[in-house]
Amino acid sequence: LITLVLYWVIQFRWKDGQRLPFAWRGTGRVALEKQWNLHPVLMVTGFIYCMGQAMLVYRSCRCCRRIYNKLLHTFFHILAIPCVVLGFLAAWDYHSLRVDKDGNADPIPHFYSIHSWLGLLTMGLFLLQFLVGVLSFLLLLCCESATARYRAALVPIHSTAGTTTFLLAVATAVAGLTEKAFFELSVTYPGWVRYMQGAAPEDLPSIGGIPYSSAHFLESVVLNVMAASLALLGVLMPLMLWTPQFRNRTQQSH
């Protein structure tokens, strides 16, 4: 999935083809577009890859002691934090500092879309989960016997909330891809179906006099494949996490 996102950014979002497809707080329209490119890459890396790996490691790792599973689980969540923070700042700056083709300020309102609302909810739940997890399952180990009942009662809540956070991240990513597809491709977005059926490019919708091309077709398909891959992960991950055969022996005995 990360490879697909990188391919989309490099192939379709790297407009000038110079240096790197990414930038950080540069000046000008092109630099801001390159900074926005960090947003999908970092958010998918943090929320989908790192958080997914954290859950899978804790559920399935059979070769380590339980405390090592917890530390590895925490480590992947720690890796997700800078990805999420930088990804959020990349989008925030893009909205705040956006300029038009003439260089005049043309900011986009913050938190107006379904994608942004779901993103805020996901980040809030992730932060709450992380703080509760570190406090309850790592720091309270210093009083292991006294807090055993509390930690045991919290496990199913923490697991359910973790899966919910992951599914919210998937929904947020799909909403973001949908939003970008309609913003960038606009009326050309549904044209890929007729293009596959053999319709001539001049008979398909176009933007600004630019005729429909194979690039429009390919970007539409790539966006759809990314969204479908995310949806598939949203189905497979809960199945793997909650299937008893997939858990390590220690968890199966509790």
N, C-alpha and C positions, 0 to 999 in steps of 0.2 A: 504493500500500500504506500509506504514512504517512497519507494521507487517510482510509482505512478504519479505521485504528487510532484516529485522532482522533475519527472519527464514533462508534466504539464507546465510547470513553471519555466523550465528551460526552453521548451519548444514553442510555447504560446505567450508567455508573460515576459520574456527577455526581449524587449522591443528593439533595443539598439545593438544587441549582440556584442557589446564591448565589455571588457574586463569580466566581472562576475554578474550573475543575475540577481545578486543581493547587494544591499547597501544599508548603511545605518546613519540616519540623521544627516544625510547630505542636503544639498540645496538644489532646487529645481524640480520640475515635474517628473523627469526620468528617475531621479534619485528616490523620490517618494514612491514611485511605482515599484522600484526595486526593494525598497524597505517593506512595502506591503507584501512582497513575495515571501518574506520571512514568516508572515502570519500563518498561512496554511501549513507550511513545512514544520514549523516549531510546534504548532498546536496538535497536529497529527502525531508528531514524535512524542510529545509530552503526554497527552491525554490517551491516545490510542495505543501507541507502542509501549511506552514506559509503564503506564498504569496497567495495561494488559499483561505485560511481562511480570510485573509485581504480583498480580493475582495468580497467574499460572505457576510461578515459581513456588509460591506459598502452598498452593493446592497440590502440586504434583511432585515436588522434589522429594525423593525417597532416600537419598544418599547422605543427608546431613542431619545433625541434631536439630531439634525444634528451634532453639535460639538462633542458629545460623539461618534457618528459613526466615525467621522474623527480621533479622538484620538485612538479609538480601531483599526481602519484601520492602523494607524501609528504604534501602539504598535506591531501588528503582523509582520509588516515589520522590526521593530527594532529587534524582536526575530529572524528573518531570517538572519540578518547580521552576528552575531557570528557563526551561523551554516555554512554559506557560506564561511567565512574567514577560519575557522578551517578545513572545508572540502577541501578547495583549498590547504592549507598548508600541509594537510595529503598526498595529491597526489603529491605535489611538492617535499616533502622530500622523498617519495617513489621513485620517478624518480631520484632524485639527489644522494641519499645515497644507492641505490640498490647494492647488492653484489651477486656474484655467489655462488655456493655450497661450493667452497673452501675458501670463505671469501674475494675474490679479488673484487675490485671495478668494477661494471658492470652497470653504469648509463644508464637510458633511456632518449633519447632526449625529451625536453619539446616542447609542442605545435606542434607536427608533425601530429596529427590525426584530422579527421573531428570532433570527440567528443570534443577535446580541443579547436578547433577554435569556434565551436558553444558555448562552455562554456564561453570563453572570451567575445563573443558577448553578451551572456545572462547577465553576470556579469556587463559589461559596461552599458547596457541598464537599468538594475535594479538600479545601482548606480545613473544614470542620472534621472531616474524616481523618486527615493527617494528624491534626492536633490531638484528637481523642485517641487515635491509635498509638501514637508515641507515648502519651501520658499513661494510658491504661495497660498497654501490652509490653512496654519496655521500661518506663520509669518505675512503675509500680511493682516490678519484679524484685525491687529491693525489699519489699514486704510480701514476698510471694505467698506465704501461707495465709496471711491475714486478708489478702485481696483476691484469693483464688475464686471464691464464690462470685464476687462482683465481675471478675474478668470472664469467667465461664458464662455468666448471664449476658455479657455484652457481645460475645463472639457472634451469635446469629444476627444481631442487630448490625454489627460492624460489617459482616459479610454481605448482608442484604443491601445496606447503604452503599457499599463499595461497588456491587454489581449495578445498582441504580445509577451511580455516578458515571460508570463506564457507558451505560446505555444512553444517558443524557449527553455524554460527549459525542457518541455516535450520531444522535439526533441533531445535535448542534452542527456537527461537520456536514451532514447531509443538507441541512437548511442553508448553511453557508455556500455550499457548492451550487445549490439550486438558485440562490440569490445571485451568485456570480454568473451563472449561465445566462440568466435573463438580463443582467446588466451588460455583460460583454457581448453576448451573441444576439440579444434582443430578438427581432423578428426572424433572424436566420436560424434560431435554435431548432425549431421543429423541421427545418428543411432537410435534415440529414436522412429522414425516412424516405422522402421522395427522391433524394439523391441516390440512395441505394436502389431504388426502383428504376433508375435509369433516366430520370428527368434531366433535361438540359439545364446547365447552370443559369442561363439567361431566363429560364422560366421560374426560378426559385427566388425567394425574397432576398433583398440586399440592403445594406446600410450605407448611406452616403455615396451612392453611385458605385460602390465597390462590388463587383459581381460575386455571386456565390462561388466558392472554390472548394477544393479538397481539404484546405486548412480548416474551413468552417465545419466541414463534415467530421474531420478527425478530432477537433477539439470537443465537439458535441458528444462524440462517442466516448472519448477519454473521460469527460466529466461524468457521463452516465455510468461508466465502468467503475470509477472511483466511488460513486454513491452506492452502487450495487454491492461493491466489495465491503464497504462500511456496514451496509445492512446485513450482509452475510456474517460479518464478524459479530454484529449485534445478536444474531441467532446462535452462532456456534459458541461464543464465549460463555454465556450462562449455562448452556448444556454441559460444557466441559467443567465449569466450576462447580456445578451442583450435582454432577453424576458421581455416585459413591465410588465407582471403580477408578475414577481419576484422582481421588484424594490419596495422600500418603497414608501410611499405616497408622501413624499417630492420630491423625484426624478421624480415620475410620473407626478407631476404638473409642471415640468420645461421642 
